[in-house]
Amino acid sequence: MTTTIQIDDYTKKKLFKIKLRLEEQKGSGISYNEIIEYLINNQKKTLLEKKNLKEFRRFEGILPKGTLNIYLKEKRKDLENEEKRAQLKTQQN
């Protein structure tokens, strides 16, 4: 299934530069889908973890030790539930 996404010109230019670099390395053309998959699979930390850690640091010194792990587990559960709901909506349509 194909989906259309909206990005601004700045992001599009950055994606295009990555596309050119990857095509040069591969020696053939690649799709934007392949670029996005590459970026997702090759990041050092997941975007979710980075965002959550930034959000969590606001509470540093307030929450007891070990709370970070509990927080991250709950965030993962939330994400899994959202993904399940999205699949159900897709199947219903």
MOQUI-V298217 format. One line per field, one symbol per residue. burial: I if it has 16 or more other ideal C-beta (glycine too) atoms within 10 Angstrom, else O. Layout:
burial->???
This chain:
burial->OOOOOOOOOOOOOOOOOIIOOIOOOOOOOIOOOOIOOOOOOOOOOOOOOOOIOOOIOOOOOOOOOOOIOOIOOOIOOOOOOOOOOOOOOOOOO
